[in-house]
Structure formats: structure tokens, C-alpha cells
Amino acid sequence: MKKLQEAQLRKPVTPDLLMTPSDQGDVDLDVDFAADRGNWTGKLDFLLSCIGYCVGLGNVWRFPYRAYTNGGGAFLVPYFLMLAICGIPLFFLELSLGQFSSLGPLAVWKISPLFKGAGAAMLLIVGLVAIYYNMIIAYVLFYLFASLTSDLPWEHCGNWWNTDLCLEHRGSKDGNGALPLNLTSTVSPSEEYWSRYVLHIQGSQGIGSPGGIRWNLCLCLLLAWVIVFLCILKGVKSSGKVVYFTATFPYLILVMLLIRGVTLPGAWQGIQFYLTPQFHYLLSSKVWIEAALQIFYSLGVGFGGLLTFASYNTFHQNIYRDTFIVTLGNAITSILAGFAIFSVLGYMSQELDVPVDQVAKAGPGLAFVVYPQAMTMLPLSPFWSFLFFFMLLTLGLDSQFAFLETIVTAVTDEFPYYLRPKKVVFSGLICVAMYLMGLVLTTDGGMYWLVLLDDYSASFGLMVVVITTCLAVTRVYGIQRFCRDIHMMLGFKPGLYFRACWLFLTPATLLRLQQASRPAMDWGPSLEENRTGMYVATLPGSQSPKPLMVHMRKYGGITSFENTAIEVDREIAEEEESIM
């Protein structure tokens, strides 16, 4: 009896609104469930984990490029407006849902079993993203090890992977002055190192002919998965301590790179190019779409990471305060990263005697081609290169921790008495399975697959998940009911701003965003790639309405609203057996 009372003090029993009829009346069962699940060891663990999850690679290689191509300083207007309409409300909704239920992305749908497919879609999306995201971390590890030399391997031509088009820089570091380059007819050593040595892209003809496995990349990918597994070995209790380093150290490196960048000649030219406002861009719908996309993907809503992290909170954690700290901190970090990146690009453009827009690129092109080339122009180039890639490593690992914890938590919450005692083994099996599935990304044509997954895995399906979650919570579960739940946790109800966004503004904005957005393939689109991409995009989204469709087919409409999660799961299983 004493143990039961202690368990109730440590963690509240799962609220009645989230219990199925089979759960109600079995208090001992739920108390043991909650007690075994565990919590963060401190409030700061949760906050730093959320910061590490949101502040990722996209803050460094996507935001600066999107800002300068969409109006410079004027881009901040739609950026912060979309943050207010979509980012902050969705962030707070997901944290509230996870903290109140203390359940993962699948089990949380006891609030509305008919929409449990949204949880399955969320799990499928985060699984696809985790596979290719760790491949990016493997690339970072490859460059990190390559930086441990006296001369960077992408500094000079003359290597076996270089072609006749390779032309290396002769700049002020050699005392020869800048050499004007026709960038359209020559290739930099860093670009050939990336495409011909690291990727060996010349060994593949496209997505249908991946070529052989690059064993150096294969080993880097293995190391990346080993690091991730060791950090999530004990769930949030271990990853919550690792983030004290991985979520804070990148800021130290970012400040060092920023100070070094702004002291370089030509830095102001790059910063001007980055921030000079061009307000006529605001008349273009593309700019507003780009701002919404940046907010949507950088905060990580809809992937399940925020919901999972919040589910390990104590019941009265102040997630309202944490929401504003993380979302605004993420925005400020993106802006600061732009200063660090474009100050170096300004120096690079002056050294090469070309405009800034000819050296600036987005995505992997910035991280693995342009910035490494800029590092070769600096004194102590291996040192600055190592710092840059170590920063990318820590930024990437934080997000990967969240992806894996989401998958493990979701499945163990569904089968707590089978999997929770063997959570370490289950986590290891997940990592091994994802490593094996990611081996295709280590082939000569692996970049084609990576770009395809990046463009399609978290596009249509993610929009469906977020819109479904927003509507199911506010319209089916009930906005008043949800606000009362938040009042139970925090001591106050959300104001008109949050309710208006959840009910109208956010879903309408996301629908418009989905209609207007189109993915772009930078590695040679083909009919084969487009078909594969569309399948990847629609697969997660097709899971969202599945329980609802099964229920409507059986009952001829949305009736018997009292159906429990157990009943709906049985209906889905029967439907799948009949199909097979």
C-alpha cells in the first residue's frame, strides 16, 4: 500500500479521459505503467533536449540561403508571422498532448481512437527521416576525420579523383592575389572531392542503378548508429544528460565561427547581401510559403519528437514557458547562423573576385562544398574545418536522439509489459534494422536516394498528420475539453490566440501551404524518381485515415463513438487479414 501511494505521488495516474473501458477500474495496472516508464531527471533535461531537437542542421544550411533568396532582411517579416500563426501554436499543442497523456505517438490516440492512424503515419515518417538523417551525420563524420590532417584533402587538385576541369584557388594565403575564375567552366577541388571522392557519383547513372557500396561511408554510417545507440541506451535518462553537451557546445563553436568570420576582409559584403531588405519580395506568395516551410520543419512539429519528450515530463511542468524559450531561441539561432555563414561567404567572394550569389548554395552544397572551400582560404584551415564539422555533428545528433526515442517510445507504450523490460535490446534492434535499410545510401547513387527521401518523406504525409492532429484534438476531442486539460496541468487555460490558431488559422495556413508547395529534385529528376517519390510521400499520409475508414465501412458511418482503441485495432487487424 505504501508503494502504491509513493507511485501516485511520483506520477499522476493516466487521466480518465484517456482511459479505455478496459483500463478504468484497474488503477494498479496504470500506476505500475506510469512508474516503470520513467521521467526526466530534471526540468533542464527536457528543455535542452527540445532545443537540441529543434536547432539542427537546417538552421545552418537552409535558413541563411532561404533568407537571402527571399528578400534578405524582409524575409524576417513572413518568418516571424508564420512562427506566430503556425510554429508556436503547434509546438504548444504537441507538448500539451504529450505531457497530459504521458503516452507516445501511438498510445496517445486513446483520446480519439478513430484517428490513431495519424500516430502510425507519424511513426512511419520519423522512421524514414531517421534513416537518411543519420547518413548526413555519416558524411559529417567523414569530413571530420578528413580534417585531422595538416593539409585538407579538398584544398588542391592533382588527386586521382580530380578532372581536367579542376582549378584550385590561389589566394592571399599564398601571397599571389585573387585569381578571377569563370565558375561556369571550372570546378573547385572541394566540389570534386564531395561528388567524385566522397559520393563517387560518377559510378551511378541514377536512382535505378545505385552502383557499389562505398565502404568508407558504410563504416562512418555504422559509427553514427553506434554513437546514437550508446546515447539513447537508457532512454531519456541517458540522452537527457548527453544534451547538456550536444545542445550547448554548438553555440560556443557558432560564436567562434561568427567572431572569426566578421573579422575577415569582405565579411561585411556578405552580411549586407544576407540582410539587405528587399520588401518587394513580400508581394510574392513564394516568399510566404518558404517562410512557413522553414518554421514548420525547423521546429520539428508532427514528427512526434516533441510529444515524446513531453510525455516524460512531470504533470505540472511549465511547457507554456518552454514553448516560447525553444521557438524564439530556434529563430534567433537561425539568424546568428546566417551571420556566421555569410560573413565567410563574403570573404570567399572577395578572394575569388565573384559576386556572393555565385558562391552561396543551400543544403549539402553549403556544408560539404562551399564552406569547406572557404576553410582552405584561412590560416589554420584544418582547425576551423574540424570545428565546423564538429558543430554539425552535435547539431545532427540531438535531432537523431529525438527520432529514435520517438520510435522506441511509441512501440514500447503499445506493448509495455513485453518490451519495456527489454528496452535496451529493442533499441539496439531498431538501430541495426535502420542501419541495414540505410546501406543503399552508402552506394555510388546514394545521394539520389537521400535527396528523394529528403524531398518526399516529410512532405505530404507530414502535412496530413499535423492537420489531422490539429482537427482531431480541437474538433473531435473538443477544444474546451483540451483547454480544461491544460488548465489541470498549468493552472490556466490557453487564451484566445491559441484557440483561434488551433481552430482556424493554423489548419487553413497548412492547407494553403500544401497546395502551393512542390518538391524540387537537384540530382536529375526522372519519371522513375518522381513515381518513387510520390509513393514515399503518400505512404505515411495514407495511414492517417485508416482506422476511420475501417470503422465507417463496418458501421456505415461515424457511429458508436464509444469504440475503444482496442476495438478499432481489432477491426484494422481483421481488415488486413481479409486483404491478405
Rosetta blueprint (number, residue, H / E / L):
1 M L
2 K H
3 K H
4 L H
5 Q H
6 E H
7 A H
8 Q H
9 L H
10 R H
11 K L
12 P L
13 V L
14 T L
15 P L
16 D H
17 L H
18 L H
19 M L
20 T L
21 P L
22 S L
23 D L
24 Q L
25 G L
26 D L
27 V H
28 D H
29 L H
30 D H
31 V H
32 D H
33 F H
34 A H
35 A H
36 D H
37 R H
38 G L
39 N L
40 W L
41 T L
42 G L
43 K H
44 L H
45 D H
46 F H
47 L H
48 L H
49 S H
50 C H
51 I H
52 G H
53 Y H
54 C H
55 V L
56 G L
57 L H
58 G H
59 N H
60 V H
61 W H
62 R L
63 F H
64 P H
65 Y H
66 R H
67 A H
68 Y H
69 T H
70 N L
71 G L
72 G H
73 G H
74 A H
75 F H
76 L H
77 V H
78 P H
79 Y H
80 F H
81 L H
82 M H
83 L H
84 A H
85 I H
86 C H
87 G H
88 I H
89 P H
90 L H
91 F H
92 F H
93 L H
94 E H
95 L H
96 S H
97 L H
98 G H
99 Q H
100 F H
101 S H
102 S L
103 L L
104 G L
105 P L
106 L L
107 A H
108 V H
109 W H
110 K H
111 I H
112 S L
113 P H
114 L H
115 F H
116 K L
117 G H
118 A H
119 G H
120 A H
121 A H
122 M H
123 L H
124 L H
125 I H
126 V H
127 G H
128 L H
129 V H
130 A H
131 I H
132 Y H
133 Y H
134 N H
135 M H
136 I H
137 I H
138 A H
139 Y H
140 V H
141 L H
142 F H
143 Y H
144 L H
145 F H
146 A H
147 S L
148 L L
149 T L
150 S L
151 D L
152 L L
153 P L
154 W L
155 E L
156 H L
157 C L
158 G L
159 N L
160 W L
161 W L
162 N L
163 T L
164 D L
165 L L
166 C E
167 L L
168 E L
169 H L
170 R L
171 G L
172 S H
173 K H
174 D H
175 G L
176 N L
177 G L
178 A L
179 L L
180 P L
181 L L
182 N L
183 L L
184 T L
185 S L
186 T L
187 V E
188 S L
189 P H
190 S H
191 E H
192 E H
193 Y H
194 W H
195 S H
196 R H
197 Y H
198 V H
199 L L
200 H L
201 I H
202 Q H
203 G H
204 S L
205 Q L
206 G E
207 I L
208 G L
209 S E
210 P L
211 G L
212 G L
213 I E
214 R L
215 W H
216 N H
217 L H
218 C H
219 L H
220 C H
221 L H
222 L H
223 L H
224 A H
225 W H
226 V H
227 I H
228 V H
229 F H
230 L H
231 C H
232 I L
233 L L
234 K L
235 G L
236 V H
237 K H
238 S H
239 S H
240 G H
241 K H
242 V H
243 V H
244 Y H
245 F H
246 T H
247 A L
248 T L
249 F H
250 P H
251 Y H
252 L H
253 I H
254 L H
255 V H
256 M H
257 L H
258 L H
259 I H
260 R H
261 G H
262 V H
263 T L
264 L L
265 P L
266 G L
267 A H
268 W H
269 Q H
270 G H
271 I H
272 Q H
273 F H
274 Y H
275 L H
276 T L
277 P L
278 Q L
279 F H
280 H H
281 Y H
282 L H
283 L H
284 S L
285 S H
286 K H
287 V H
288 W H
289 I H
290 E H
291 A H
292 A H
293 L H
294 Q H
295 I H
296 F H
297 Y H
298 S H
299 L H
300 G L
301 V L
302 G L
303 F L
304 G L
305 G H
306 L H
307 L H
308 T H
309 F H
310 A H
311 S H
312 Y L
313 N L
314 T L
315 F L
316 H L
317 Q L
318 N L
319 I H
320 Y H
321 R H
322 D H
323 T H
324 F H
325 I H
326 V H
327 T H
328 L H
329 G H
330 N H
331 A H
332 I H
333 T H
334 S H
335 I H
336 L H
337 A H
338 G H
339 F H
340 A H
341 I H
342 F H
343 S H
344 V H
345 L H
346 G H
347 Y H
348 M H
349 S H
350 Q H
351 E H
352 L H
353 D L
354 V L
355 P L
356 V H
357 D H
358 Q H
359 V L
360 A L
361 K L
362 A L
363 G L
364 P H
365 G H
366 L H
367 A H
368 F H
369 V H
370 V H
371 Y H
372 P H
373 Q H
374 A H
375 M H
376 T L
377 M L
378 L L
379 P L
380 L L
381 S H
382 P H
383 F H
384 W H
385 S H
386 F H
387 L H
388 F H
389 F H
390 F H
391 M H
392 L H
393 L H
394 T H
395 L H
396 G H
397 L H
398 D H
399 S H
400 Q H
401 F H
402 A H
403 F H
404 L H
405 E H
406 T H
407 I H
408 V H
409 T H
410 A H
411 V H
412 T H
413 D H
414 E H
415 F L
416 P H
417 Y H
418 Y H
419 L H
420 R H
421 P H
422 K H
423 K H
424 V H
425 V H
426 F H
427 S H
428 G H
429 L H
430 I H
431 C H
432 V H
433 A H
434 M H
435 Y H
436 L H
437 M H
438 G H
439 L H
440 V H
441 L H
442 T H
443 T E
444 D L
445 G L
446 G H
447 M H
448 Y H
449 W H
450 L H
451 V H
452 L H
453 L H
454 D H
455 D H
456 Y H
457 S L
458 A L
459 S L
460 F H
461 G H
462 L H
463 M H
464 V H
465 V H
466 V H
467 I H
468 T H
469 T H
470 C H
471 L H
472 A H
473 V H
474 T H
475 R H
476 V H
477 Y H
478 G H
479 I H
480 Q H
481 R H
482 F H
483 C H
484 R H
485 D H
486 I H
487 H H
488 M H
489 M H
490 L H
491 G L
492 F L
493 K L
494 P L
495 G L
496 L H
497 Y H
498 F H
499 R H
500 A H
501 C H
502 W H
503 L H
504 F H
505 L H
506 T H
507 P H
508 A H
509 T H
510 L H
511 L H
512 R H
513 L H
514 Q H
515 Q H
516 A H
517 S L
518 R L
519 P L
520 A L
521 M L
522 D L
523 W L
524 G L
525 P L
526 S L
527 L H
528 E H
529 E H
530 N H
531 R H
532 T H
533 G H
534 M H
535 Y H
536 V H
537 A H
538 T H
539 L H
540 P H
541 G H
542 S H
543 Q H
544 S L
545 P L
546 K H
547 P H
548 L H
549 M H
550 V H
551 H H
552 M H
553 R H
554 K H
555 Y H
556 G L
557 G L
558 I L
559 T L
560 S L
561 F L
562 E L
563 N L
564 T L
565 A H
566 I H
567 E H
568 V H
569 D H
570 R H
571 E H
572 I H
573 A H
574 E H
575 E H
576 E H
577 E H
578 S H
579 I H
580 M L
